[in-house]
Amino acid sequence: MLCERIKDSDEGLAKTALETLKEIVRSSTTSMTSIPKPFKFIKPHYDSVVTHYERLPPSFLKRILADFLSVLAMTMAEPGKNISLAFLK
């Protein structure tokens, strides 16, 4: 549900959903020896969130979404694409 809320037209609601997701990932990541469980639930939504990110106009929301996607891209993007660097623009 939070992945869908990130794409909401209400920027306040989208920002709250994104902050909640970031906190869930942060609190579940005790060690990087395995993929955190929230990543497994987010994976089916990764492509649609990236598409949404690309459509967003420059804004604070786009910047924090880029930070979140750069972390997700390390485990979800195609191998060898270095896509996490693309979100640093």
SULLINCOR-V353465 format. One record per backbone hydrogen bond with DSSP energy under -1.0 kcal/mol. CO is the residue of the C=O (numbers start at 0). NH is the residue of the N-H. E is the energy in kcal/mol with one decimal. If there is no record, write none. Layout:
CO|NH|E  CO|NH|E
//
This chain:
0|4|-2.1  1|5|-1.6  4|7|-1.8  9|13|-2.4  10|14|-2.5  11|15|-2.1  12|16|-2.3  13|17|-2.3  14|18|-2.6  15|19|-2.2  16|20|-2.4  17|21|-2.6  18|22|-2.1  19|23|-2.3  20|24|-2.5  21|25|-2.7  22|26|-2.6  23|27|-1.4  27|29|-1.3  35|38|-1.1  36|40|-1.1  37|41|-1.9  38|42|-1.9  41|44|-2.2  42|45|-1.1  44|48|-2.2  45|49|-2.4  46|50|-2.2  47|51|-2.1  48|52|-2.5  49|53|-2.3  50|54|-1.2  51|55|-1.1  58|62|-1.7  59|63|-2.3  60|64|-2.3  61|65|-2.1  62|66|-1.6  63|67|-1.9  64|68|-2.8  65|69|-2.1  66|70|-1.2  67|71|-2.1  68|72|-2.8  71|74|-1.6  71|75|-2.0  72|76|-1.5  77|80|-1.7  81|84|-1.3  82|85|-1.3  84|87|-1.4
//
